[in-house]
Amino acid sequence: MFGLMFALLFIISACNGEEAADEQNESSEGKTEENTAAPAGEKTKIEFWHAMSGPNQQAIDNIVADYNASQDKYEVEALFQGSYEESLTKLRSVGGTADAPAIMQVFEVGTKYMIDSGYIEPVQTFIDKDNYDIGQLEENILNYYSVDDQLYSMPFNSSTPVMLYNKDAFKAAGLDPENPPETFAEVKAAAEKLTNGDMKGFSILLYGWFFEEMLATQGGLYVDADNGRTGQVTEALFNGEEGRRVFEFLKEMNDAGTLGNFGSVWDDIRTAFVSGQVAMYLDSSAGISGLVESAPFEVGAAYIPYSEKAERNGVIIGGASLWMMNGISEEEQAGAWDFMKYLQTAPVQAKWHVTTGYFAINPAAYDEAIVKERWEQYPHFQVTVDQLQDTKPSTATQGALISVFPESREHIVTAIEELYQGGDPQAVLDKAAESTNRAIEIANKTSGK
C-alpha cells in the first residue's frame, strides 16, 4: 500500500538505481550541478514543485509570471510533478541535496512525514531572521502547520469542507432554504423530507477527510498524544464516542434509504448533485463556484453538520502547504522565502482566492475589490470563511499529525463501505482503528521511535 510506503519514505536511500537517477535528471533539468550563486547580473533560479493541474496550474503559472516580472533578482520556475503522492516519490531521490527543488508543495496529511524527513528547513527560521509578522495571516490555517509554536511550512492552497444543498428541492419539500439543518438529527429529518423516487436526501464522498472533519467538529481526537501534537502517536482514538456518532448518523440514514452512495470520485458525487440525485452533500470549499455555475437550480452553502450531543468546534484545514528544502544554496533559500512572502500579500491572495476558490491565507485579501465583487456573485464563499473563522482552536481542530495518515484514511473508507453493507458502527470503526494501530506500530518501530 502506498500509505505504508509513504510512512517509511524518509528512511529509504536517496539513490534508487538508474530509474531514480533518470528521474533526478529530469526533475533537475536546467539546474547547475554545483550549489553556487547565479553569475552577476543573472537571476537566481528557484524551482517550485507542485501538484496542481488544470485551471489551478494556470493560476499558479500566472502568479509566478507576475512575481518574476516584479523583481530582477530571482526567477521562479513552477514545475508540475503529478499527484501529491507522485511528487513525494520524486522528492525521495533528491531530498536533502542540491538537486532538490527550493519549494515543494505537499498535502496536509504529509506534514508529519515532511517534518521527520530531514529534507526541510522550517519556515520559522526565516520568519525569525526577517522578523516577519505572521500575525497578519489566518490563525486557523497556520495552526495545522505549527508544532510547538514553530511554523514548519507556509500554507498555500487551503480549503475546508462545506455542506452544499439544493434550495429548489428544499422549497419543494416544504423546508426553509435559508435555514439549512445544522445537527445530525436535523440533517436526518430534512433528508427524510427531501428523499423521493429520484433523489436521496444526503450523501458524503467515500473519503476519510469528511469523517475526520465530522469527528473534529465534535471535539474528537483522531489519535493520542493530543492528535500527535505533544508526543509520539501510539494508537487511534477515532473509534471513540464522537466517531461512533458519525457512523451511527450515516447508518441510520442508509437504513432509512435517505442516504445516497455515489462512491469515492469527486466528479461522480458532484454530477449526482447537479443532476438532482441528491439534495445535500459535503464538498470542498474550493469547489463551490463550479457547482454554482453548473447546477440548474439555486445552490445553498452551510456549515458541516455536527452531533446534537456535542458543541460545534469547527473545521480542520485541508489542502496543502509549501515547504523549504534544506540542501539547496542560501541564495535559493532566500529566493524561495522572498517568493513565499510575495504569495501572502493581500493582492496576490485575493487573486488566488477568486481564481481557485481556496481561502486567502491573508484575511486582508477579503477587503480587496475583486474579492468583494466575487462574493456578490457567490455569497457562498462568505459561509466558508465564516465557518473557518468561527472555528475554536484546539488539538481537535488543529488536525492530527501521523505518518500513516493516507493508509488510515483507506481503513476508514473500508469501514464506511462495510457499514453500508450492514456492519455495526462500533465494530467496523474498531476494525479500522486496529488496522491503523498496526500501521502506526510498524512505522514507529521502523523509524526507531
ZABAPA-452248 format. One record per residue (C-alpha): residue in three letters; x, y, z. Coordinates in steps of 0.1 Angstrom, whole numbers, plus 5000, padded with zeros to 4 digits. Example, Ala and Ser with C-alpha at 12.3 -4.5 7.8 and 13.67 -1.06 7.14 Angstrom:
// residues 2
+-----+------+------+------+
! res !    u !    v !    w !
+-----+------+------+------+
! ala ! 5123 ! 4955 ! 5078 !
! ser ! 5137 ! 4989 ! 5071 !
+-----+------+------+------+
This chain:
// residues 449
+-----+------+------+------+
! res !    u !    v !    w !
+-----+------+------+------+
! met ! 5000 ! 5000 ! 5000 !
! phe ! 5012 ! 5035 ! 4993 !
! gly ! 5001 ! 5046 ! 5027 !
! leu ! 5027 ! 5024 ! 5044 !
! met ! 5054 ! 5033 ! 5018 !
! phe ! 5046 ! 5069 ! 5024 !
! ala ! 5052 ! 5065 ! 5061 !
! leu ! 5086 ! 5049 ! 5055 !
! leu ! 5099 ! 5072 ! 5028 !
! phe ! 5123 ! 5092 ! 5050 !
! ile ! 5144 ! 5061 ! 5059 !
! ile ! 5149 ! 5050 ! 5023 !
! ser ! 5181 ! 5057 ! 5004 !
! ala ! 5181 ! 5088 ! 4983 !
! cys ! 5196 ! 5068 ! 4955 !
! asn ! 5174 ! 5042 ! 4938 !
! gly ! 5193 ! 5029 ! 4909 !
! glu ! 5192 ! 5041 ! 4873 !
! glu ! 5155 ! 5049 ! 4874 !
! ala ! 5160 ! 5073 ! 4903 !
! ala ! 5190 ! 5088 ! 4885 !
! asp ! 5169 ! 5094 ! 4854 !
! glu ! 5141 ! 5109 ! 4874 !
! gln ! 5165 ! 5132 ! 4892 !
! asn ! 5180 ! 5143 ! 4859 !
! glu ! 5145 ! 5151 ! 4846 !
! ser ! 5133 ! 5169 ! 4876 !
! ser ! 5165 ! 5190 ! 4880 !
! glu ! 5168 ! 5199 ! 4843 !
! gly ! 5183 ! 5234 ! 4840 !
! lys ! 5199 ! 5235 ! 4874 !
! thr ! 5237 ! 5239 ! 4878 !
! glu ! 5255 ! 5209 ! 4892 !
! glu ! 5272 ! 5229 ! 4919 !
! asn ! 5254 ! 5247 ! 4947 !
! thr ! 5266 ! 5282 ! 4937 !
! ala ! 5250 ! 5316 ! 4933 !
! ala ! 5239 ! 5328 ! 4899 !
! pro ! 5266 ! 5349 ! 4880 !
! ala ! 5264 ! 5386 ! 4884 !
! gly ! 5235 ! 5401 ! 4865 !
! glu ! 5216 ! 5369 ! 4863 !
! lys ! 5186 ! 5359 ! 4883 !
! thr ! 5189 ! 5330 ! 4908 !
! lys ! 5167 ! 5302 ! 4897 !
! ile ! 5141 ! 5289 ! 4921 !
! glu ! 5124 ! 5255 ! 4914 !
! phe ! 5089 ! 5252 ! 4927 !
! trp ! 5074 ! 5217 ! 4925 !
! his ! 5037 ! 5215 ! 4927 !
! ala ! 5007 ! 5191 ! 4922 !
! met ! 4982 ! 5215 ! 4908 !
! ser ! 4967 ! 5207 ! 4873 !
! gly ! 4941 ! 5222 ! 4850 !
! pro ! 4929 ! 5257 ! 4859 !
! asn ! 4947 ! 5257 ! 4892 !
! gln ! 4980 ! 5251 ! 4874 !
! gln ! 4973 ! 5281 ! 4852 !
! ala ! 4966 ! 5302 ! 4883 !
! ile ! 5000 ! 5292 ! 4897 !
! asp ! 5017 ! 5300 ! 4864 !
! asn ! 5001 ! 5334 ! 4863 !
! ile ! 5012 ! 5343 ! 4898 !
! val ! 5047 ! 5331 ! 4891 !
! ala ! 5049 ! 5352 ! 4860 !
! asp ! 5037 ! 5382 ! 4879 !
! tyr ! 5063 ! 5376 ! 4906 !
! asn ! 5092 ! 5372 ! 4881 !
! ala ! 5082 ! 5404 ! 4864 !
! ser ! 5080 ! 5423 ! 4898 !
! gln ! 5117 ! 5419 ! 4906 !
! asp ! 5151 ! 5412 ! 4889 !
! lys ! 5169 ! 5390 ! 4915 !
! tyr ! 5150 ! 5357 ! 4913 !
! glu ! 5134 ! 5336 ! 4886 !
! val ! 5108 ! 5311 ! 4899 !
! glu ! 5100 ! 5281 ! 4877 !
! ala ! 5068 ! 5263 ! 4886 !
! leu ! 5071 ! 5226 ! 4877 !
! phe ! 5041 ! 5202 ! 4878 !
! gln ! 5051 ! 5168 ! 4893 !
! gly ! 5019 ! 5148 ! 4892 !
! ser ! 4997 ! 5140 ! 4921 !
! tyr ! 5008 ! 5147 ! 4957 !
! glu ! 5018 ! 5111 ! 4961 !
! glu ! 5038 ! 5111 ! 4929 !
! ser ! 5056 ! 5143 ! 4937 !
! leu ! 5067 ! 5129 ! 4971 !
! thr ! 5080 ! 5098 ! 4954 !
! lys ! 5101 ! 5121 ! 4932 !
! leu ! 5114 ! 5141 ! 4962 !
! arg ! 5128 ! 5109 ! 4977 !
! ser ! 5156 ! 5107 ! 4951 !
! val ! 5168 ! 5143 ! 4956 !
! gly ! 5156 ! 5153 ! 4991 !
! gly ! 5184 ! 5169 ! 5011 !
! thr ! 5207 ! 5175 ! 4981 !
! ala ! 5215 ! 5205 ! 4959 !
! asp ! 5192 ! 5189 ! 4932 !
! ala ! 5161 ! 5192 ! 4954 !
! pro ! 5136 ! 5219 ! 4944 !
! ala ! 5137 ! 5251 ! 4965 !
! ile ! 5100 ! 5249 ! 4973 !
! met ! 5078 ! 5218 ! 4975 !
! gln ! 5040 ! 5217 ! 4977 !
! val ! 5028 ! 5189 ! 5000 !
! phe ! 4993 ! 5179 ! 5010 !
! glu ! 4983 ! 5184 ! 5046 !
! val ! 4985 ! 5147 ! 5056 !
! gly ! 5021 ! 5147 ! 5045 !
! thr ! 5030 ! 5172 ! 5073 !
! lys ! 5044 ! 5146 ! 5097 !
! tyr ! 5064 ! 5129 ! 5070 !
! met ! 5080 ! 5162 ! 5059 !
! ile ! 5089 ! 5172 ! 5095 !
! asp ! 5106 ! 5138 ! 5100 !
! ser ! 5122 ! 5136 ! 5066 !
! gly ! 5153 ! 5156 ! 5072 !
! tyr ! 5148 ! 5173 ! 5038 !
! ile ! 5134 ! 5206 ! 5050 !
! glu ! 5142 ! 5239 ! 5067 !
! pro ! 5113 ! 5251 ! 5088 !
! val ! 5100 ! 5285 ! 5075 !
! gln ! 5101 ! 5296 ! 5112 !
! thr ! 5138 ! 5300 ! 5106 !
! phe ! 5132 ! 5327 ! 5080 !
! ile ! 5103 ! 5342 ! 5100 !
! asp ! 5126 ! 5348 ! 5129 !
! lys ! 5155 ! 5361 ! 5108 !
! asp ! 5132 ! 5385 ! 5089 !
! asn ! 5110 ! 5395 ! 5119 !
! tyr ! 5081 ! 5386 ! 5096 !
! asp ! 5047 ! 5392 ! 5111 !
! ile ! 5027 ! 5360 ! 5108 !
! gly ! 5000 ! 5377 ! 5129 !
! gln ! 4987 ! 5391 ! 5096 !
! leu ! 4979 ! 5356 ! 5084 !
! glu ! 4948 ! 5334 ! 5092 !
! glu ! 4954 ! 5317 ! 5126 !
! asn ! 4932 ! 5287 ! 5120 !
! ile ! 4952 ! 5279 ! 5089 !
! leu ! 4986 ! 5284 ! 5105 !
! asn ! 4976 ! 5261 ! 5134 !
! tyr ! 4977 ! 5230 ! 5112 !
! tyr ! 5012 ! 5235 ! 5101 !
! ser ! 5025 ! 5246 ! 5135 !
! val ! 5041 ! 5223 ! 5161 !
! asp ! 5054 ! 5236 ! 5194 !
! asp ! 5048 ! 5272 ! 5183 !
! gln ! 5070 ! 5266 ! 5153 !
! leu ! 5056 ! 5271 ! 5118 !
! tyr ! 5071 ! 5244 ! 5096 !
! ser ! 5056 ! 5253 ! 5062 !
! met ! 5038 ! 5281 ! 5046 !
! pro ! 5001 ! 5275 ! 5039 !
! phe ! 4992 ! 5277 ! 5003 !
! asn ! 4960 ! 5261 ! 4989 !
! ser ! 4938 ! 5258 ! 5019 !
! ser ! 4902 ! 5246 ! 5020 !
! thr ! 4876 ! 5231 ! 5044 !
! pro ! 4845 ! 5210 ! 5039 !
! val ! 4811 ! 5227 ! 5034 !
! met ! 4776 ! 5213 ! 5031 !
! leu ! 4760 ! 5223 ! 4997 !
! tyr ! 4723 ! 5219 ! 4992 !
! asn ! 4696 ! 5223 ! 4966 !
! lys ! 4675 ! 5253 ! 4975 !
! asp ! 4648 ! 5244 ! 4950 !
! ala ! 4644 ! 5209 ! 4965 !
! phe ! 4642 ! 5225 ! 4999 !
! lys ! 4613 ! 5246 ! 4988 !
! ala ! 4595 ! 5217 ! 4971 !
! ala ! 4599 ! 5196 ! 5003 !
! gly ! 4585 ! 5224 ! 5025 !
! leu ! 4618 ! 5232 ! 5041 !
! asp ! 4632 ! 5267 ! 5046 !
! pro ! 4661 ! 5272 ! 5020 !
! glu ! 4675 ! 5300 ! 5041 !
! asn ! 4676 ! 5279 ! 5073 !
! pro ! 4696 ! 5247 ! 5064 !
! pro ! 4699 ! 5219 ! 5090 !
! glu ! 4729 ! 5221 ! 5114 !
! thr ! 4729 ! 5190 ! 5136 !
! phe ! 4729 ! 5153 ! 5127 !
! ala ! 4693 ! 5150 ! 5139 !
! glu ! 4683 ! 5180 ! 5117 !
! val ! 4700 ! 5166 ! 5087 !
! lys ! 4683 ! 5132 ! 5091 !
! ala ! 4649 ! 5148 ! 5094 !
! ala ! 4655 ! 5170 ! 5064 !
! ala ! 4668 ! 5141 ! 5044 !
! glu ! 4635 ! 5122 ! 5050 !
! lys ! 4615 ! 5150 ! 5035 !
! leu ! 4639 ! 5155 ! 5006 !
! thr ! 4641 ! 5119 ! 4996 !
! asn ! 4618 ! 5108 ! 4967 !
! gly ! 4619 ! 5083 ! 4939 !
! asp ! 4647 ! 5100 ! 4921 !
! met ! 4665 ! 5120 ! 4948 !
! lys ! 4683 ! 5110 ! 4980 !
! gly ! 4684 ! 5134 ! 5009 !
! phe ! 4721 ! 5134 ! 5018 !
! ser ! 4754 ! 5120 ! 5008 !
! ile ! 4791 ! 5121 ! 5015 !
! leu ! 4820 ! 5111 ! 4994 !
! leu ! 4838 ! 5079 ! 5004 !
! tyr ! 4868 ! 5098 ! 5016 !
! gly ! 4883 ! 5098 ! 5050 !
! trp ! 4887 ! 5136 ! 5052 !
! phe ! 4850 ! 5141 ! 5058 !
! phe ! 4849 ! 5116 ! 5087 !
! glu ! 4879 ! 5135 ! 5102 !
! glu ! 4860 ! 5167 ! 5099 !
! met ! 4828 ! 5155 ! 5115 !
! leu ! 4849 ! 5139 ! 5143 !
! ala ! 4868 ! 5171 ! 5149 !
! thr ! 4838 ! 5194 ! 5149 !
! gln ! 4826 ! 5174 ! 5179 !
! gly ! 4859 ! 5180 ! 5196 !
! gly ! 4870 ! 5144 ! 5190 !
! leu ! 4907 ! 5134 ! 5185 !
! tyr ! 4919 ! 5111 ! 5157 !
! val ! 4949 ! 5097 ! 5176 !
! asp ! 4965 ! 5100 ! 5210 !
! ala ! 4993 ! 5124 ! 5222 !
! asp ! 4969 ! 5153 ! 5216 !
! asn ! 4964 ! 5143 ! 5180 !
! gly ! 5002 ! 5138 ! 5177 !
! arg ! 5009 ! 5174 ! 5187 !
! thr ! 5026 ! 5167 ! 5220 !
! gly ! 5043 ! 5134 ! 5215 !
! gln ! 5047 ! 5102 ! 5196 !
! val ! 5015 ! 5087 ! 5184 !
! thr ! 5008 ! 5051 ! 5195 !
! glu ! 4971 ! 5045 ! 5189 !
! ala ! 4940 ! 5056 ! 5172 !
! leu ! 4912 ! 5073 ! 5191 !
! phe ! 4887 ! 5079 ! 5163 !
! asn ! 4867 ! 5048 ! 5173 !
! gly ! 4855 ! 5066 ! 5205 !
! glu ! 4822 ! 5082 ! 5212 !
! glu ! 4825 ! 5110 ! 5186 !
! gly ! 4835 ! 5087 ! 5158 !
! arg ! 4807 ! 5063 ! 5167 !
! arg ! 4782 ! 5091 ! 5164 !
! val ! 4793 ! 5098 ! 5129 !
! phe ! 4789 ! 5062 ! 5119 !
! glu ! 4755 ! 5059 ! 5136 !
! phe ! 4744 ! 5091 ! 5117 !
! leu ! 4754 ! 5075 ! 5084 !
! lys ! 4740 ! 5041 ! 5092 !
! glu ! 4706 ! 5054 ! 5103 !
! met ! 4701 ! 5073 ! 5070 !
! asn ! 4715 ! 5044 ! 5050 !
! asp ! 4690 ! 5020 ! 5066 !
! ala ! 4662 ! 5045 ! 5061 !
! gly ! 4670 ! 5048 ! 5024 !
! thr ! 4677 ! 5086 ! 5026 !
! leu ! 4715 ! 5083 ! 5021 !
! gly ! 4730 ! 5082 ! 4986 !
! asn ! 4762 ! 5063 ! 4980 !
! phe ! 4780 ! 5078 ! 4949 !
! gly ! 4814 ! 5063 ! 4955 !
! ser ! 4848 ! 5079 ! 4960 !
! val ! 4852 ! 5100 ! 4929 !
! trp ! 4846 ! 5137 ! 4934 !
! asp ! 4831 ! 5142 ! 4899 !
! asp ! 4806 ! 5114 ! 4905 !
! ile ! 4790 ! 5129 ! 4936 !
! arg ! 4791 ! 5164 ! 4921 !
! thr ! 4773 ! 5151 ! 4890 !
! ala ! 4748 ! 5134 ! 4912 !
! phe ! 4741 ! 5167 ! 4930 !
! val ! 4738 ! 5188 ! 4898 !
! ser ! 4715 ! 5162 ! 4882 !
! gly ! 4692 ! 5161 ! 4911 !
! gln ! 4701 ! 5127 ! 4925 !
! val ! 4710 ! 5141 ! 4960 !
! ala ! 4698 ! 5172 ! 4978 !
! met ! 4725 ! 5177 ! 5003 !
! tyr ! 4762 ! 5166 ! 5004 !
! leu ! 4796 ! 5176 ! 5017 !
! asp ! 4821 ! 5191 ! 4993 !
! ser ! 4853 ! 5211 ! 4995 !
! ser ! 4850 ! 5249 ! 4998 !
! ala ! 4873 ! 5251 ! 4968 !
! gly ! 4847 ! 5235 ! 4945 !
! ile ! 4818 ! 5259 ! 4952 !
! ser ! 4820 ! 5282 ! 4922 !
! gly ! 4820 ! 5254 ! 4897 !
! leu ! 4789 ! 5238 ! 4913 !
! val ! 4770 ! 5270 ! 4915 !
! glu ! 4777 ! 5277 ! 4878 !
! ser ! 4768 ! 5243 ! 4866 !
! ala ! 4737 ! 5235 ! 4887 !
! pro ! 4703 ! 5241 ! 4871 !
! phe ! 4690 ! 5252 ! 4905 !
! glu ! 4699 ! 5276 ! 4933 !
! val ! 4727 ! 5262 ! 4954 !
! gly ! 4730 ! 5269 ! 4991 !
! ala ! 4761 ! 5266 ! 5014 !
! ala ! 4761 ! 5257 ! 5051 !
! tyr ! 4785 ! 5247 ! 5078 !
! ile ! 4791 ! 5209 ! 5081 !
! pro ! 4768 ! 5191 ! 5104 !
! tyr ! 4777 ! 5182 ! 5140 !
! ser ! 4762 ! 5159 ! 5166 !
! glu ! 4735 ! 5175 ! 5188 !
! lys ! 4752 ! 5157 ! 5217 !
! ala ! 4783 ! 5179 ! 5213 !
! glu ! 4792 ! 5215 ! 5208 !
! arg ! 4802 ! 5227 ! 5174 !
! asn ! 4840 ! 5232 ! 5174 !
! gly ! 4846 ! 5240 ! 5137 !
! val ! 4867 ! 5225 ! 5109 !
! ile ! 4903 ! 5213 ! 5102 !
! ile ! 4921 ! 5230 ! 5073 !
! gly ! 4927 ! 5208 ! 5042 !
! gly ! 4947 ! 5214 ! 5011 !
! ala ! 4985 ! 5218 ! 5010 !
! ser ! 5014 ! 5240 ! 5021 !
! leu ! 5048 ! 5250 ! 5008 !
! trp ! 5080 ! 5236 ! 5022 !
! met ! 5115 ! 5250 ! 5021 !
! met ! 5143 ! 5225 ! 5012 !
! asn ! 5175 ! 5224 ! 5033 !
! gly ! 5201 ! 5211 ! 5008 !
! ile ! 5200 ! 5240 ! 4984 !
! ser ! 5221 ! 5271 ! 4984 !
! glu ! 5215 ! 5301 ! 5007 !
! glu ! 5206 ! 5322 ! 4976 !
! glu ! 5179 ! 5297 ! 4966 !
! gln ! 5165 ! 5297 ! 5001 !
! ala ! 5165 ! 5335 ! 5002 !
! gly ! 5146 ! 5335 ! 4968 !
! ala ! 5122 ! 5308 ! 4980 !
! trp ! 5114 ! 5328 ! 5011 !
! asp ! 5110 ! 5360 ! 4991 !
! phe ! 5085 ! 5343 ! 4968 !
! met ! 5066 ! 5328 ! 4998 !
! lys ! 5063 ! 5363 ! 5013 !
! tyr ! 5050 ! 5376 ! 4979 !
! leu ! 5024 ! 5349 ! 4978 !
! gln ! 5010 ! 5360 ! 5012 !
! thr ! 5004 ! 5396 ! 5002 !
! ala ! 4967 ! 5407 ! 5001 !
! pro ! 4965 ! 5414 ! 4964 !
! val ! 4981 ! 5381 ! 4954 !
! gln ! 4959 ! 5362 ! 4979 !
! ala ! 4928 ! 5379 ! 4966 !
! lys ! 4937 ! 5369 ! 4930 !
! trp ! 4943 ! 5333 ! 4942 !
! his ! 4911 ! 5331 ! 4961 !
! val ! 4888 ! 5344 ! 4934 !
! thr ! 4905 ! 5323 ! 4907 !
! thr ! 4907 ! 5289 ! 4926 !
! gly ! 4882 ! 5291 ! 4954 !
! tyr ! 4909 ! 5284 ! 4980 !
! phe ! 4910 ! 5305 ! 5011 !
! ala ! 4931 ! 5336 ! 5014 !
! ile ! 4959 ! 5329 ! 5038 !
! asn ! 4960 ! 5367 ! 5045 !
! pro ! 4925 ! 5378 ! 5055 !
! ala ! 4932 ! 5413 ! 5043 !
! ala ! 4926 ! 5399 ! 5008 !
! tyr ! 4889 ! 5397 ! 5016 !
! asp ! 4888 ! 5435 ! 5016 !
! glu ! 4902 ! 5437 ! 4980 !
! ala ! 4877 ! 5449 ! 4954 !
! ile ! 4880 ! 5417 ! 4933 !
! val ! 4870 ! 5396 ! 4963 !
! lys ! 4840 ! 5418 ! 4972 !
! glu ! 4828 ! 5416 ! 4936 !
! arg ! 4832 ! 5378 ! 4936 !
! trp ! 4814 ! 5374 ! 4969 !
! glu ! 4785 ! 5394 ! 4955 !
! gln ! 4782 ! 5368 ! 4928 !
! tyr ! 4789 ! 5338 ! 4951 !
! pro ! 4779 ! 5347 ! 4987 !
! his ! 4786 ! 5310 ! 4994 !
! phe ! 4823 ! 5319 ! 4999 !
! gln ! 4813 ! 5341 ! 5029 !
! val ! 4798 ! 5310 ! 5045 !
! thr ! 4831 ! 5291 ! 5042 !
! val ! 4852 ! 5319 ! 5055 !
! asp ! 4828 ! 5324 ! 5085 !
! gln ! 4830 ! 5287 ! 5093 !
! leu ! 4868 ! 5288 ! 5093 !
! gln ! 4870 ! 5319 ! 5114 !
! asp ! 4843 ! 5306 ! 5138 !
! thr ! 4865 ! 5275 ! 5144 !
! lys ! 4877 ! 5271 ! 5180 !
! pro ! 4914 ! 5265 ! 5181 !
! ser ! 4921 ! 5232 ! 5198 !
! thr ! 4941 ! 5200 ! 5192 !
! ala ! 4909 ! 5185 ! 5176 !
! thr ! 4905 ! 5213 ! 5150 !
! gln ! 4943 ! 5217 ! 5146 !
! gly ! 4943 ! 5183 ! 5129 !
! ala ! 4962 ! 5150 ! 5135 !
! leu ! 4999 ! 5145 ! 5128 !
! ile ! 5006 ! 5109 ! 5119 !
! ser ! 5030 ! 5094 ! 5094 !
! val ! 5005 ! 5068 ! 5082 !
! phe ! 4976 ! 5091 ! 5075 !
! pro ! 4970 ! 5080 ! 5039 !
! glu ! 4968 ! 5044 ! 5049 !
! ser ! 4945 ! 5052 ! 5079 !
! arg ! 4921 ! 5070 ! 5055 !
! glu ! 4919 ! 5039 ! 5034 !
! his ! 4909 ! 5019 ! 5065 !
! ile ! 4881 ! 5045 ! 5073 !
! val ! 4868 ! 5042 ! 5037 !
! thr ! 4867 ! 5004 ! 5041 !
! ala ! 4848 ! 5008 ! 5074 !
! ile ! 4822 ! 5030 ! 5058 !
! glu ! 4817 ! 5006 ! 5029 !
! glu ! 4812 ! 4978 ! 5055 !
! leu ! 4788 ! 5000 ! 5074 !
! tyr ! 4767 ! 5005 ! 5043 !
! gln ! 4766 ! 4967 ! 5038 !
! gly ! 4750 ! 4962 ! 5072 !
! gly ! 4780 ! 4964 ! 5095 !
! asp ! 4778 ! 4975 ! 5131 !
! pro ! 4791 ! 5011 ! 5136 !
! gln ! 4813 ! 5003 ! 5166 !
! ala ! 4826 ! 4971 ! 5152 !
! val ! 4837 ! 4985 ! 5118 !
! leu ! 4852 ! 5015 ! 5135 !
! asp ! 4872 ! 4993 ! 5159 !
! lys ! 4884 ! 4973 ! 5130 !
! ala ! 4897 ! 5004 ! 5112 !
! ala ! 4913 ! 5016 ! 5144 !
! glu ! 4931 ! 4982 ! 5149 !
! ser ! 4944 ! 4984 ! 5113 !
! thr ! 4956 ! 5019 ! 5119 !
! asn ! 4973 ! 5009 ! 5152 !
! arg ! 4992 ! 4981 ! 5134 !
! ala ! 5004 ! 5006 ! 5108 !
! ile ! 5014 ! 5031 ! 5135 !
! glu ! 5033 ! 5004 ! 5154 !
! ile ! 5052 ! 4993 ! 5123 !
! ala ! 5061 ! 5029 ! 5114 !
! asn ! 5073 ! 5036 ! 5149 !
! lys ! 5095 ! 5005 ! 5150 !
! thr ! 5109 ! 5011 ! 5116 !
! ser ! 5118 ! 5047 ! 5124 !
! gly ! 5132 ! 5038 ! 5158 !
! lys ! 5107 ! 5057 ! 5177 !
+-----+------+------+------+
